Amino acid sequence: MIDEHDVARRLVTIRERIAAAGGGDVRIVAVTKGFGPDAVSAAMACGLRDIGESYAQETLAKLAPSPPDARPEERPTVHFIGGLQRNKVRKLAPVVDVWQSIDRLELVEEVARRAPGARVLLQVDLSGEVTKGGCPPDAVEPLLGGALDRGLVVVGLMGIAPRGEPELARPGFRLLRSLVDRFSLPECSMGMTADLEVAVEEGTTMVRVGTALFGPRPPRR
Ligand SMILES: *Cc1c(COP(=O)(O)O)cnc(C)c1O
């Protein structure tokens, strides 16, 4: 059971880490994957509105589509940050507000069809690890063009650093930030629990934090 007071305390620490690294206006996406709906409520109770999820089934089980009459402060903004299969887009569309893992034209087309005008981030491969997804840096431009042509709102780019020492994340984060600037996009989604200082130093606008907010994730079944 997630205790909202624990989350509030940990949030203070995260904000201190961000500030100490020189970050001002950095958005925190609370990554609730692996936890129950209580993690979502605890995050919301602490004033976090951005919720990140990685697995389609789990997202659908945990987060209902917001009722049309929900007040804005009751309604999370749901970010899908995990590897996405095209055949999951239709079911996810009523629940997901921001698609952060768009890395190929097939997904651009399907999201444009099932969630017209949706907000997306294009995921760029920063690690060379196939399992993490993301398009090669030189594929960003054509993918961006394709997304805009199909009416999607491209708010930024997202990247996941390679595993290991936080410092190993720096070259990839620097590359991601340079691409965000090249295409004049507002959002640069990079940095997780282990490497958020490096991400702040390299100009993130949005860190995606799970463990540092909720504690260790229960193993995936
Ligand atoms: C799980 C996950 C996170 C959060 O990871 P923590 O190390 O728990 O902060 C961030 N981004 C993505 C894409 C994830 O899958």
The ligand as a MOL file (V3000), in Angstrom:
LIG
                    3D

  0  0  0     0  0            999 V3000
M  V30 BEGIN CTAB
M  V30 COUNTS 15 15 0 0 0
M  V30 BEGIN ATOM
M  V30 1 C 10.0710 2.7090 -15.4830 0
M  V30 2 C 10.3940 3.8850 -16.3040 0
M  V30 3 C 10.7530 5.1010 -15.7030 0
M  V30 4 C 10.9000 5.2960 -14.2070 0
M  V30 5 O 11.9950 4.5830 -13.7280 0
M  V30 6 P 12.5520 4.7930 -12.2290 0
M  V30 7 O 13.9510 4.3270 -12.3320 0
M  V30 8 O 11.7080 3.9360 -11.3520 0
M  V30 9 O 12.4340 6.2160 -11.8970 0
M  V30 10 C 10.9920 6.1800 -16.5440 0
M  V30 11 N 10.8920 6.0880 -17.8810 0
M  V30 12 C 10.5560 4.9360 -18.4960 0
M  V30 13 C 10.4550 4.8970 -19.9810 0
M  V30 14 C 10.2920 3.8070 -17.7310 0
M  V30 15 O 9.9630 2.6640 -18.3540 0
M  V30 END ATOM
M  V30 BEGIN BOND
M  V30 1 1 1 2
M  V30 2 1 2 3
M  V30 3 2 2 14
M  V30 4 1 3 4
M  V30 5 2 3 10
M  V30 6 1 4 5
M  V30 7 1 5 6
M  V30 8 2 6 7
M  V30 9 1 6 8
M  V30 10 1 6 9
M  V30 11 1 10 11
M  V30 12 2 11 12
M  V30 13 1 12 13
M  V30 14 1 12 14
M  V30 15 1 14 15
M  V30 END BOND
M  V30 END CTAB
M  END
